[in-house]
Amino acid sequence: MVVGLALWAGMVCVCPAQAKALVTIAAVGGNPPAMPTVVDHQERVGKVLEYWQEQLGKVLPHRPDLIVLPEACDRPGGMEIPDQLAYFVVRKDQVRDYFAAVAREHRCYIAFGMKHQQPDGSFLNSAFLLDRQGRQAGVYHKNYPTVGEMAAGIRAADAVPIIETEFGRVACAICFDLNFDELRLKVAAARPDIILFLSMYHGGMVQSYWAYTCRAFFVGAMGQLETPCEIRNPLGEVLATSTNYFNYTVARVNLDARLVHLDENWEKLAALKAKYGHEVSIDDPGRVGAVLVTSHHDTLRADAMLDEFDIERLDAYFDRTRAARQQPGNLLK
C-alpha cells in the first residue's frame, strides 16, 4: 500500500545510482546429478566441471558481479559417505580451481559450497568466496552442521567472518545454520550488507526473518531444483526468483538502502520524496511499520538524504525506545 509515499517499483532497480551501490547478483540452483557407481572418481570430477560449465553459461551473459552457488555444489548426488570421502581425495582443489578460473576470466565474485578435509582428518562444510581475480576473498565454515553431518566427521565452527568486498560487507550461512538464533544474532551484530545462503533446504519465511532482522539483502542458492533461488531486500521481500523453467535468477540490486520506521517520520519522508522525486524510493511492505529508503541519486547516498531531513534509522529508533523504557516512571516495578 502507498501512503503518500512511492513504492520501489519492480523486482530490480533500474534507476541511476552510484556504481558502488549497484551490484548484479546471480543465484544458481541445483547440483551435479547422481552417476553410476562404475564411474571412477576422476571421471566424476570431470562430469562435475562439465555440469557447472553449462550452468554458469546461463548467467555469465548477464555480466554478474556476484554468482552464488549452492552448498556442496562440487559433488554428484546419490553418494554414500564412504564414497564421498574417496571422491574428495581425488577431487582435491580441481573444482575450486575451475571456479577461480571463471571468476578471473569474467571478472566476477563466485561463492560456492564445498566439503573439504583438514590436516587432522576431519572435514568442514564451507562457503568460499572468490574475488574477481579468482583469489579467496574469504571463507565461512558451517557453524551448525546437522547431527548426521557431525556423526559423519563434519566439524562445527564458531567464527562468523565478515568478508569485505568492493560492493559491501558479506556474511554467509549454510543450510541448517538458518535454524539457530545464536548465529543470526551474531550476523546481525556484524551488520553485513549481504547475506549469502548456500543450502540444500529453503527455509521459507526464515529467509525473510533473517533479511529483516539482520537489515541485509539476502541471496539464497538452493541445491534442490524443487526449491527456488531467491534474492531478498532488507524487508524480506523477494526481488527476484528462479522458476520451474529456469534454475537461476539474476537481479541488479541497489544496496544503497536504509530501513526507517514510520513513527515520527511521515511528514519527513513525504518531504524527502517531494524534493528528490524519482531519485529516491520508499518501499512499504505493509503491516510492518518500517519502510526501505533507497537512493537512486548519482552522487547523494541514502544516509545523506536521511540526515538532510533528520530521519531516524530503524535501529536508532528502537534503541531510543529501549532507553526511554528505562527512564524513571516508565518501567513497572
Secondary structure, DSSP 8 states (H G I E B T S, - for coil): --SSS----SSS--S---GGGEEEEEEE--------TTS-HHHHHHHHHHHHHHHHHHHGGG--SEEE--TTTTS-SS--HHHHHHHHHHHTTHHHHHHHHHHHHHT-EEEEEEEEE-TTS-EEEEEEEE-TTS-EEEEEE-SS--HHHHHTTB--------EEETTEEEEEEEGGGGG-HHHHHHHHHH--SEEEEEESS--THHHHHHHHHTTSEEEEEESSTTS--EEE-TT--EEEE--SS-SEEEEEEE--EEEEESTTTHHHHHHHHHHHGGGEEEE--SSSSEEEEEE--SS--HHHHHHHTT---HHHHHHHHHHHHTSTTTS--
